[in-house]
Structure formats: structure tokens, C-alpha cells
Amino acid sequence: MLELSKKILVRVSFDKQLFHKELLKAIKWINDSSELQKFKEWCLIEFGDVYPNIIKRAFR
């Protein structure tokens, strides 16, 4: 599920609202806390320069 979530976020990263929606959906799907932490780190590396506030808010 983690890899699918990453692919989706890359594809929708052109739209701020869609990115936020899909990020929240992905966070709900991931149940394992270590996977969630890895996902958060990946999001910050890939999209931290574009959507830092959205990512920080979503992972609170």
C-alpha cells in the first residue's frame, strides 16, 4: 500500500488540493507506525519544498 500511495502522490502533486486529499487518504490506509514514519520522511524529501505545511498538518 505504501508504494501505491507514493505513486498516486507523485501523479497528483501538480494540484495542491488533490495532493492534500490523497495524502490524507494514504495516511488512513497505512496502519503500521514504522511504515507511517517512513512515508512521512519520504513525503518531506519528495514534496517538502512544495507543500511543507500540508505535509506537517497531515501527519499531526
C-alpha atoms as an extended CHARMM CRD file, in Angstrom:
* protein
*
        60  EXT
         1         1  MET       CA              0.0000000000        0.0000000000        0.0000000000  PROA      1               0.0000000000
         2         2  LEU       CA              2.8980000000        2.3040000000        0.7110000000  PROA      2               0.0000000000
         3         3  GLU       CA              4.2690000000        2.0930000000       -2.8230000000  PROA      3               0.0000000000
         4         4  LEU       CA              0.8440000000        2.6960000000       -4.3490000000  PROA      4               0.0000000000
         5         5  SER       CA              0.3750000000        5.7690000000       -2.1620000000  PROA      5               0.0000000000
         6         6  LYS       CA              3.7250000000        7.1320000000       -3.3050000000  PROA      6               0.0000000000
         7         7  LYS       CA              2.8360000000        6.6490000000       -6.9710000000  PROA      7               0.0000000000
         8         8  ILE       CA             -0.5050000000        8.3930000000       -6.5120000000  PROA      8               0.0000000000
         9         9  LEU       CA              1.0560000000       11.3690000000       -4.7330000000  PROA      9               0.0000000000
        10        10  VAL       CA              3.6340000000       11.8060000000       -7.4700000000  PROA      10              0.0000000000
        11        11  ARG       CA              0.8670000000       11.8250000000      -10.0840000000  PROA      11              0.0000000000
        12        12  VAL       CA             -1.3370000000       14.3610000000       -8.2730000000  PROA      12              0.0000000000
        13        13  SER       CA              1.4240000000       16.6260000000       -6.9760000000  PROA      13              0.0000000000
        14        14  PHE       CA              0.5640000000       19.2630000000       -9.5880000000  PROA      14              0.0000000000
        15        15  ASP       CA             -2.6350000000       20.1700000000       -7.6790000000  PROA      15              0.0000000000
        16        16  LYS       CA             -2.4470000000       21.3600000000       -4.0690000000  PROA      16              0.0000000000
        17        17  GLN       CA             -5.9690000000       20.3220000000       -3.0420000000  PROA      17              0.0000000000
        18        18  LEU       CA             -5.7950000000       16.9430000000       -4.7350000000  PROA      18              0.0000000000
        19        19  PHE       CA             -2.3950000000       16.3010000000       -3.1830000000  PROA      19              0.0000000000
        20        20  HSD       CA             -3.7820000000       17.0820000000        0.2760000000  PROA      20              0.0000000000
        21        21  LYS       CA             -6.8050000000       14.8420000000       -0.2460000000  PROA      21              0.0000000000
        22        22  GLU       CA             -4.7090000000       11.8940000000       -1.4520000000  PROA      22              0.0000000000
        23        23  LEU       CA             -2.1530000000       12.3760000000        1.3140000000  PROA      23              0.0000000000
        24        24  LEU       CA             -4.8470000000       12.1600000000        3.9850000000  PROA      24              0.0000000000
        25        25  LYS       CA             -6.2780000000        9.0750000000        2.3110000000  PROA      25              0.0000000000
        26        26  ALA       CA             -2.8620000000        7.4170000000        2.2140000000  PROA      26              0.0000000000
        27        27  ILE       CA             -2.2480000000        8.1430000000        5.8970000000  PROA      27              0.0000000000
        28        28  LYS       CA             -5.5430000000        6.4360000000        6.7870000000  PROA      28              0.0000000000
        29        29  TRP       CA             -4.5450000000        3.3310000000        4.7880000000  PROA      29              0.0000000000
        30        30  ILE       CA             -1.1750000000        2.8670000000        6.4900000000  PROA      30              0.0000000000
        31        31  ASN       CA             -1.6090000000        1.0350000000        9.7890000000  PROA      31              0.0000000000
        32        32  ASP       CA              1.9760000000        0.2640000000       10.7810000000  PROA      32              0.0000000000
        33        33  SER       CA              3.6590000000        3.1050000000       12.6870000000  PROA      33              0.0000000000
        34        34  SER       CA              7.1070000000        2.3870000000       11.2460000000  PROA      34              0.0000000000
        35        35  GLU       CA              5.6870000000        2.4480000000        7.7090000000  PROA      35              0.0000000000
        36        36  LEU       CA              3.9200000000        5.7000000000        8.5130000000  PROA      36              0.0000000000
        37        37  GLN       CA              7.1900000000        7.2330000000        9.6970000000  PROA      37              0.0000000000
        38        38  LYS       CA              8.9750000000        6.0980000000        6.5280000000  PROA      38              0.0000000000
        39        39  PHE       CA              6.1300000000        7.5250000000        4.4640000000  PROA      39              0.0000000000
        40        40  LYS       CA              6.3420000000       10.8580000000        6.2770000000  PROA      40              0.0000000000
        41        41  GLU       CA             10.0960000000       11.0510000000        5.6670000000  PROA      41              0.0000000000
        42        42  TRP       CA              9.5930000000       10.2310000000        2.0030000000  PROA      42              0.0000000000
        43        43  CYS       CA              6.9030000000       12.9140000000        1.6640000000  PROA      43              0.0000000000
        44        44  LEU       CA              9.1550000000       15.5250000000        3.2360000000  PROA      44              0.0000000000
        45        45  ILE       CA             12.0480000000       14.5990000000        0.9440000000  PROA      45              0.0000000000
        46        46  GLU       CA              9.9470000000       14.4960000000       -2.2300000000  PROA      46              0.0000000000
        47        47  PHE       CA              7.4670000000       17.3230000000       -1.6120000000  PROA      47              0.0000000000
        48        48  GLY       CA              8.7890000000       19.2370000000        1.4010000000  PROA      48              0.0000000000
        49        49  ASP       CA              9.8950000000       22.1440000000       -0.7240000000  PROA      49              0.0000000000
        50        50  VAL       CA              6.4970000000       22.4240000000       -2.4570000000  PROA      50              0.0000000000
        51        51  TYR       CA              3.9320000000       21.5080000000        0.2320000000  PROA      51              0.0000000000
        52        52  PRO       CA              5.6600000000       21.6590000000        3.6420000000  PROA      52              0.0000000000
        53        53  ASN       CA              2.6290000000       22.9800000000        5.5200000000  PROA      53              0.0000000000
        54        54  ILE       CA              0.2450000000       20.4190000000        4.0590000000  PROA      54              0.0000000000
        55        55  ILE       CA              2.5740000000       17.5510000000        4.9580000000  PROA      55              0.0000000000
        56        56  LYS       CA              3.1890000000       18.7760000000        8.5160000000  PROA      56              0.0000000000
        57        57  ARG       CA             -0.5360000000       19.3100000000        9.0970000000  PROA      57              0.0000000000
        58        58  ALA       CA             -1.4840000000       15.9140000000        7.6910000000  PROA      58              0.0000000000
        59        59  PHE       CA              0.9260000000       13.9880000000        9.9250000000  PROA      59              0.0000000000
        60        60  ARG       CA             -0.0620000000       15.6620000000       13.2130000000  PROA      60              0.0000000000
